[in-house]
Amino acid sequence: MNTTRPSAGLEAGAPSAGQRLQSLDACRGLIMFTLLCGGIFQSFVNLPAWHWLAVQNEHVEWAGCVYWDLIQPSFTFMVGVAMPFAYARREALGDSWGQRLRHALVRAFNLLLIGILLDHFGADKIQIGFIRVLQQIAISYVLAFFVVGHGLRAQAVMAGVILIGYQLLWMFNPWNGPGGPWAMGNENLGSAFDHWLLGRNYSGLYVGLNAIPATATILFGVMAGTLIQKAGEKESGGAGVPEASRLSPAHLPPFTPAPADSAAKKRVCLTLLIAGLTALALGLAVSPWFPLIKRIWTPSFAIYAGGWSALMLLAFYWSIEVMGWKRWAFPLVVVGSNSIAAYVLGNSFGGWFRSASTAWIGGLKEPLGEAWWPVFTHALFALAAWLVLWWLWRRRIFFKA
C-alpha cells in the first residue's frame, strides 16, 4: 500500500476534484461510510416500527437480498468502473501491455496482503482465507484486466461466459448434497473446493470460489466505466486522459475522465437506467429456480446486485455530472477518494473505538436505552473516522493498493 499526493498546482486541500470522476468517489463514499457505520441499526430489531430498518443492516440467512448484502458487490462494481480510466492513463503515459499487467498483479498482491493482515487483526492463530472483499477483488481484478480496453462487446461476452459456465458447474458436479446445488449448507462445489484447498470451510457458509462470479460483477463495472469513458472520447476526440503525456504517474489522479457534452452524459444515464432495471428484472425473474444467495454469490445474485449497483451509479452520475450538484456530495467524496483507508479504519478500529469510548460516555447508556445506545456509539465512530479521512483529504494524502 502506498500514498499519493496530487500535483502541487492543484488548489490547496482539494484532491483534484476537477479531474476525478466525482460521482464515482461519492458513490464509493456512500458504500464505505455504510461500512464505517457498521450495522448501525441492528439494535432496532425488536422495535416493531423500525424492524424493517434493522433487517437491512445484516446479511440474510441464506436466500434473498437486503441493503447489507449489496455492499460488497457494489464496492466490487465501483472498482470496475475506475479500471478503464486507470489503464487508459497508463497507456497514454507509454506503459506497455506487460507493464500494465505487472501493475494489475502488484495491486492484486497488495490487496491480498492487506486483506490477510486484516483477517488476523486480534487473531490468535494464522488462518489464510479468501472470502474478504479485498481478497475477492484482488482475484477478480486480475481476471477482468484482460478485457479492459477491448470494448463493451468483449466485456459483456466474458461476463456472460463466466456466469453461464459457473452456473452449470455449480449445478452439475458430484459434491452437491441431496438438497441440490442451492441448499443451505456446505454440500456444494464451493465448500468442497475450500476443504481441498485449506482443509476447512469458512464460517457463515461463504466460499472462496465467489471470486469467479464476482469477476462478472467487476466486469459490469468495467462496462459502465467504458461507457462513461467513451462519452468523454466523443466530445474530446481523445482517449479520456487529457494532457496525460505532460504529467508523471505520481502527479496524475487514479483516473482522469475527459469532459463529455450534455447529450453524451444523458445517453450514459439512459443506458445505465435500462441496464440496471433489466438486470433487476432478470435476477428476480430467475430467482424462483436460481435463488439470490450472496453467501455463495449465485449468478442470479451477481446480475441482481449489478442492477442495483448500476442504478446507484446512475443516481450519483446524474446528480453530480449531469446536473452539476456537487456540494452536497463533499462528505462522501472525502470517504470515497480514500476508500482503502476507510476500509482499514472500519475493519480494524470500529470495535476498539466503541469499547474504549464507553469509559468516557458510558453515562449515556442508560438514558439512551438498549436500542439507541448502539446507534449512538456506531455513529460516533463513523464521525471520528470521517474526521480522520477529512484530515488526510486536507493534506492530500491518499492510500491505494
C-alpha positions as CSV (number, residue, x, y, z in Angstrom):
1,M,0.0,0.0,0.0
2,N,1.3,3.5,-0.8
3,T,0.2,7.1,-0.6
4,T,-0.2,9.6,-3.4
5,R,-0.2,13.4,-3.4
6,P,-1.8,15.2,-6.4
7,S,0.1,17.8,-8.3
8,A,1.2,20.8,-6.3
9,G,-0.5,23.1,-8.8
10,L,-3.9,21.9,-7.5
11,E,-6.0,24.0,-5.2
12,A,-4.8,23.6,-1.6
13,G,-6.7,21.0,0.3
14,A,-8.6,19.6,-2.8
15,P,-7.7,16.2,-4.3
16,S,-8.0,17.1,-8.0
17,A,-11.8,17.1,-7.8
18,G,-12.0,18.6,-11.3
19,Q,-10.0,15.7,-12.8
20,R,-11.5,12.8,-10.9
21,L,-14.9,11.3,-11.7
22,Q,-16.5,12.9,-8.6
23,S,-19.7,10.8,-8.9
24,L,-17.7,7.6,-8.6
25,D,-15.9,8.9,-5.5
26,A,-19.2,9.9,-3.9
27,C,-20.8,6.6,-4.8
28,R,-17.9,4.7,-3.4
29,G,-18.0,7.0,-0.4
30,L,-21.6,6.0,0.4
31,I,-20.5,2.3,0.4
32,M,-17.5,2.9,2.6
33,F,-19.5,5.2,5.0
34,T,-22.0,2.4,5.4
35,L,-19.2,0.1,6.4
36,L,-17.9,2.7,8.9
37,C,-21.4,2.8,10.5
38,G,-21.1,-1.0,10.9
39,G,-24.7,-2.2,11.0
40,I,-25.8,0.9,13.0
41,F,-29.4,0.0,13.2
42,Q,-29.2,-3.7,14.1
43,S,-30.3,-2.9,17.6
44,F,-33.7,-1.8,16.3
45,V,-34.6,-5.5,15.6
46,N,-37.1,-5.6,18.5
47,L,-38.8,-2.3,17.7
48,P,-41.8,-3.1,15.6
49,A,-41.8,0.3,13.9
50,W,-38.1,0.1,13.0
51,H,-37.7,-3.7,12.4
52,W,-37.7,-3.1,8.6
53,L,-34.6,-0.9,9.0
54,A,-32.8,-3.3,11.3
55,V,-33.0,-6.2,8.8
56,Q,-31.3,-4.0,6.2
57,N,-28.2,-3.9,8.4
58,E,-27.4,-7.6,8.5
59,H,-27.0,-10.3,5.8
60,V,-29.9,-12.5,5.1
61,E,-29.5,-16.0,6.5
62,W,-29.4,-17.6,3.0
63,A,-31.6,-16.8,0.1
64,G,-32.8,-13.2,-0.5
65,C,-31.2,-9.8,-0.6
66,V,-31.2,-6.7,1.6
67,Y,-29.2,-3.5,1.6
68,W,-26.3,-5.0,3.6
69,D,-26.0,-7.8,1.0
70,L,-25.3,-5.2,-1.7
71,I,-22.3,-3.5,0.0
72,Q,-19.6,-5.9,-1.2
73,P,-20.9,-6.3,-4.8
74,S,-21.4,-2.5,-5.2
75,F,-17.8,-1.9,-4.0
76,T,-16.6,-4.5,-6.4
77,F,-18.7,-2.9,-9.2
78,M,-17.1,0.6,-8.5
79,V,-13.6,-0.9,-8.6
80,G,-14.5,-2.0,-12.2
81,V,-15.8,1.5,-13.1
82,A,-12.4,3.0,-12.4
83,M,-10.4,0.4,-14.3
84,P,-10.8,1.8,-17.9
85,F,-9.7,5.2,-16.8
86,A,-6.7,3.9,-14.8
87,Y,-5.4,1.8,-17.6
88,A,-6.1,4.4,-20.3
89,R,-4.0,6.8,-18.3
90,R,-1.1,4.2,-18.1
91,E,-1.3,3.5,-21.8
92,A,-1.2,7.3,-22.5
93,L,1.9,7.5,-20.4
94,G,3.6,4.9,-22.6
95,D,3.2,1.8,-20.4
96,S,3.3,-1.4,-22.5
97,W,0.7,-4.2,-22.1
98,G,3.2,-6.1,-20.0
99,Q,3.8,-3.2,-17.7
100,R,0.1,-2.7,-17.2
101,L,-0.3,-6.4,-16.4
102,R,2.5,-6.1,-13.9
103,H,0.7,-3.2,-12.3
104,A,-2.5,-5.3,-12.0
105,L,-0.6,-8.2,-10.5
106,V,1.1,-5.9,-8.0
107,R,-2.1,-4.2,-7.0
108,A,-3.8,-7.6,-6.6
109,F,-1.0,-8.8,-4.4
110,N,-1.2,-5.7,-2.2
111,L,-5.0,-6.2,-1.8
112,L,-4.5,-9.8,-0.8
113,L,-1.8,-8.8,1.7
114,I,-4.0,-6.1,3.3
115,G,-7.0,-8.4,3.4
116,I,-5.0,-11.2,5.0
117,L,-3.5,-8.8,7.6
118,L,-7.0,-7.6,8.5
119,D,-8.2,-11.2,8.8
120,H,-5.6,-11.6,11.6
121,F,-6.3,-8.4,13.4
122,G,-6.7,-9.7,17.0
123,A,-6.5,-13.3,15.9
124,D,-4.6,-15.9,18.0
125,K,-3.5,-18.1,15.1
126,I,-2.7,-17.9,11.4
127,Q,-5.5,-18.9,9.0
128,I,-5.3,-17.8,5.4
129,G,-8.6,-17.0,3.8
130,F,-10.0,-15.6,0.6
131,I,-13.6,-14.6,1.4
132,R,-13.0,-11.0,2.5
133,V,-13.9,-8.3,-0.1
134,L,-10.2,-7.3,-0.7
135,Q,-9.1,-10.8,-1.5
136,Q,-12.1,-11.4,-3.7
137,I,-11.5,-8.1,-5.6
138,A,-7.8,-9.0,-6.0
139,I,-8.6,-12.2,-7.9
140,S,-11.4,-10.6,-9.9
141,Y,-9.3,-7.6,-10.7
142,V,-6.6,-9.6,-12.5
143,L,-9.2,-11.7,-14.4
144,A,-11.0,-8.5,-15.5
145,F,-7.8,-6.8,-16.6
146,F,-7.6,-9.0,-19.7
147,V,-10.7,-7.3,-21.3
148,V,-10.2,-3.7,-20.1
149,G,-9.9,-1.6,-23.2
150,H,-11.3,-4.3,-25.5
151,G,-14.8,-2.8,-25.9
152,L,-18.2,-3.4,-24.4
153,R,-18.9,-6.5,-26.5
154,A,-15.8,-8.4,-25.4
155,Q,-16.5,-7.4,-21.7
156,A,-20.2,-8.5,-22.0
157,V,-19.2,-11.8,-23.6
158,M,-16.6,-12.5,-20.9
159,A,-19.1,-11.7,-18.1
160,G,-21.7,-13.9,-19.8
161,V,-19.3,-16.8,-20.2
162,I,-18.3,-16.6,-16.6
163,L,-21.9,-16.6,-15.2
164,I,-23.2,-19.3,-17.5
165,G,-20.2,-21.5,-17.0
166,Y,-20.2,-21.0,-13.3
167,Q,-24.0,-21.7,-13.1
168,L,-23.6,-25.0,-15.0
169,L,-20.5,-26.0,-13.0
170,W,-22.3,-25.3,-9.7
171,M,-25.4,-27.3,-10.8
172,F,-23.7,-30.3,-12.3
173,N,-20.9,-31.6,-10.0
174,P,-20.5,-34.6,-7.7
175,W,-20.3,-32.6,-4.5
176,N,-23.9,-31.4,-4.3
177,G,-25.9,-32.9,-1.5
178,P,-29.5,-34.3,-1.7
179,G,-30.9,-30.8,-1.3
180,G,-29.5,-29.8,-4.6
181,P,-26.9,-27.1,-5.5
182,W,-28.8,-24.2,-3.8
183,A,-29.4,-25.9,-0.5
184,M,-28.2,-24.1,2.6
185,G,-25.0,-25.8,4.0
186,N,-21.6,-27.0,2.9
187,E,-22.6,-29.7,0.5
188,N,-21.7,-27.9,-2.7
189,L,-18.9,-27.2,-5.1
190,G,-17.5,-24.1,-3.3
191,S,-17.3,-25.8,0.1
192,A,-15.6,-28.9,-1.4
193,F,-13.0,-26.7,-3.1
194,D,-12.3,-24.8,0.1
195,H,-11.9,-28.0,2.1
196,W,-9.5,-29.3,-0.6
197,L,-7.5,-26.1,-0.7
198,L,-7.5,-25.1,3.0
199,G,-8.6,-28.3,4.9
200,R,-11.6,-26.3,6.3
201,N,-14.7,-24.4,5.4
202,Y,-15.4,-20.8,6.2
203,S,-17.8,-19.7,8.8
204,G,-21.1,-18.2,7.6
205,L,-21.2,-20.7,4.7
206,Y,-19.2,-18.4,2.5
207,V,-17.0,-19.9,-0.2
208,G,-13.7,-18.7,-1.8
209,L,-15.0,-19.5,-5.3
210,N,-17.2,-16.4,-5.0
211,A,-14.3,-14.6,-6.7
212,I,-15.4,-16.2,-10.0
213,P,-18.9,-14.8,-10.3
214,A,-17.6,-11.6,-8.6
215,T,-15.4,-11.2,-11.7
216,A,-18.6,-10.7,-13.6
217,T,-19.7,-8.1,-11.1
218,I,-16.4,-6.2,-11.6
219,L,-16.9,-6.6,-15.4
220,F,-20.3,-4.9,-15.1
221,G,-18.5,-2.0,-13.5
222,V,-15.8,-2.0,-16.3
223,M,-18.6,-1.8,-18.8
224,A,-20.1,1.2,-17.0
225,G,-16.7,2.9,-16.8
226,T,-16.1,2.2,-20.5
227,L,-19.5,3.7,-21.3
228,I,-18.6,6.9,-19.4
229,Q,-15.1,6.9,-20.9
230,K,-16.4,6.7,-24.4
231,A,-18.8,9.6,-23.8
232,G,-15.8,11.7,-23.0
233,E,-13.9,10.5,-26.0
234,K,-16.7,11.5,-28.4
235,E,-16.6,15.1,-27.1
236,S,-12.8,15.5,-26.7
237,G,-11.7,13.3,-29.6
238,G,-9.1,11.9,-27.3
239,A,-8.6,8.8,-25.1
240,G,-10.2,10.1,-22.0
241,V,-6.9,11.2,-20.4
242,P,-6.3,14.8,-21.5
243,E,-2.7,16.0,-21.5
244,A,-1.6,12.9,-19.7
245,S,1.7,12.8,-21.6
246,R,2.8,16.0,-19.8
247,L,2.4,14.5,-16.4
248,S,4.3,11.9,-14.5
249,P,2.4,9.0,-12.9
250,A,2.8,10.5,-9.4
251,H,1.1,13.7,-10.5
252,L,-2.0,12.0,-12.0
253,P,-5.1,11.1,-10.0
254,P,-6.2,7.5,-10.3
255,F,-8.5,8.3,-13.2
256,T,-8.9,11.3,-15.4
257,P,-12.1,11.3,-17.5
258,A,-12.4,13.7,-20.4
259,P,-15.3,16.1,-20.3
260,A,-18.5,14.9,-22.1
261,D,-21.2,17.1,-23.5
262,S,-24.7,17.2,-22.1
263,A,-26.2,14.8,-24.7
264,A,-23.5,12.2,-24.2
265,K,-24.0,12.3,-20.4
266,K,-27.7,11.9,-20.8
267,R,-27.1,8.9,-23.1
268,V,-24.9,7.4,-20.4
269,C,-27.7,7.9,-17.9
270,L,-30.3,6.3,-20.1
271,T,-28.1,3.3,-20.8
272,L,-27.4,2.8,-17.0
273,L,-31.1,3.1,-16.3
274,I,-32.1,0.5,-18.9
275,A,-29.2,-1.8,-17.9
276,G,-30.0,-1.5,-14.2
277,L,-33.7,-2.1,-14.5
278,T,-33.1,-5.0,-16.9
279,A,-30.7,-6.7,-14.5
280,L,-33.1,-6.3,-11.6
281,A,-35.9,-7.8,-13.6
282,L,-33.8,-10.7,-14.9
283,G,-32.4,-11.5,-11.4
284,L,-35.8,-11.6,-9.9
285,A,-37.4,-13.5,-12.8
286,V,-35.0,-16.4,-12.5
287,S,-34.8,-16.4,-8.6
288,P,-37.6,-18.9,-8.1
289,W,-35.3,-21.5,-9.8
290,F,-31.9,-20.0,-9.2
291,P,-32.1,-18.2,-5.8
292,L,-30.4,-14.9,-5.0
293,I,-27.7,-16.1,-2.5
294,K,-25.0,-13.7,-1.6
295,R,-23.0,-16.2,0.6
296,I,-22.3,-18.3,-2.5
297,W,-22.7,-15.4,-5.0
298,T,-25.0,-17.2,-7.3
299,P,-25.1,-15.9,-10.9
300,S,-28.7,-14.6,-10.3
301,F,-27.4,-12.6,-7.3
302,A,-24.5,-11.2,-9.4
303,I,-27.0,-10.0,-12.0
304,Y,-29.4,-8.6,-9.5
305,A,-26.7,-6.8,-7.4
306,G,-25.2,-5.5,-10.6
307,G,-28.5,-3.9,-11.4
308,W,-28.7,-2.1,-8.1
309,S,-25.0,-1.0,-8.5
310,A,-25.8,0.5,-11.9
311,L,-28.8,2.4,-10.6
312,M,-26.7,3.7,-7.6
313,L,-24.0,4.9,-10.0
314,L,-26.7,6.4,-12.2
315,A,-28.1,8.4,-9.3
316,F,-24.7,9.9,-8.4
317,Y,-23.7,10.4,-12.1
318,W,-26.9,12.2,-12.9
319,S,-26.8,14.4,-9.8
320,I,-23.2,15.4,-10.0
321,E,-22.0,15.1,-13.6
322,V,-25.3,16.0,-15.4
323,M,-27.0,18.4,-13.0
324,G,-23.8,19.8,-11.5
325,W,-25.0,19.3,-7.9
326,K,-21.6,18.7,-6.3
327,R,-21.5,20.4,-2.9
328,W,-23.9,18.0,-1.2
329,A,-21.6,15.1,-2.0
330,F,-18.5,16.5,-0.4
331,P,-18.7,14.4,2.8
332,L,-19.0,11.2,0.7
333,V,-16.2,12.3,-1.7
334,V,-13.9,12.6,1.4
335,V,-14.5,9.0,2.2
336,G,-14.7,7.6,-1.4
337,S,-11.4,9.2,-2.5
338,N,-9.6,7.3,0.3
339,S,-11.6,4.1,0.2
340,I,-8.7,1.8,1.3
341,A,-8.0,4.0,4.4
342,A,-11.8,4.0,5.1
343,Y,-12.0,0.2,4.8
344,V,-9.0,-0.4,7.1
345,L,-10.4,2.1,9.7
346,G,-13.8,0.4,9.7
347,N,-12.5,-3.1,9.9
348,S,-9.7,-2.5,12.4
349,F,-10.8,0.1,14.8
350,G,-14.6,0.2,15.0
351,G,-15.0,-2.3,17.8
352,W,-12.0,-1.0,19.7
353,F,-13.2,2.6,19.5
354,R,-16.7,1.7,20.7
355,S,-15.2,-0.3,23.6
356,A,-12.7,2.3,24.6
357,S,-15.1,5.2,24.4
358,T,-17.5,3.6,26.9
359,A,-15.3,4.7,29.8
360,W,-15.9,8.3,28.7
361,I,-19.5,8.3,27.6
362,G,-20.9,5.3,29.4
363,G,-23.1,7.6,31.5
364,L,-25.3,8.0,28.4
365,K,-26.0,4.3,28.1
366,E,-28.9,4.1,30.5
367,P,-30.8,7.2,29.3
368,L,-30.4,6.2,25.6
369,G,-31.6,2.7,26.2
370,E,-30.5,-0.6,24.7
371,A,-31.9,0.3,21.3
372,W,-30.4,3.7,20.9
373,W,-27.1,3.3,22.7
374,P,-25.5,1.1,19.9
375,V,-26.8,3.6,17.3
376,F,-25.0,6.4,19.2
377,T,-21.7,4.6,19.5
378,H,-21.7,3.5,15.9
379,A,-22.5,7.0,14.7
380,L,-19.8,8.4,17.0
381,F,-17.1,6.1,15.4
382,A,-18.3,6.9,11.9
383,L,-17.9,10.6,12.7
384,A,-14.5,10.1,14.2
385,A,-13.4,8.0,11.2
386,W,-14.7,10.7,8.8
387,L,-12.7,13.4,10.6
388,V,-9.5,11.3,10.2
389,L,-10.3,10.9,6.4
390,W,-11.0,14.6,6.2
391,W,-7.7,15.3,7.8
392,L,-6.0,13.1,5.2
393,W,-8.0,14.8,2.4
394,R,-7.0,18.3,3.5
395,R,-3.4,17.2,3.4
396,R,-3.9,15.4,0.0
397,I,-2.8,12.1,1.4
398,F,-4.5,9.2,-0.4
399,F,-3.8,5.5,0.2
400,K,-4.0,3.0,-2.6
401,A,-3.0,-0.6,-3.1
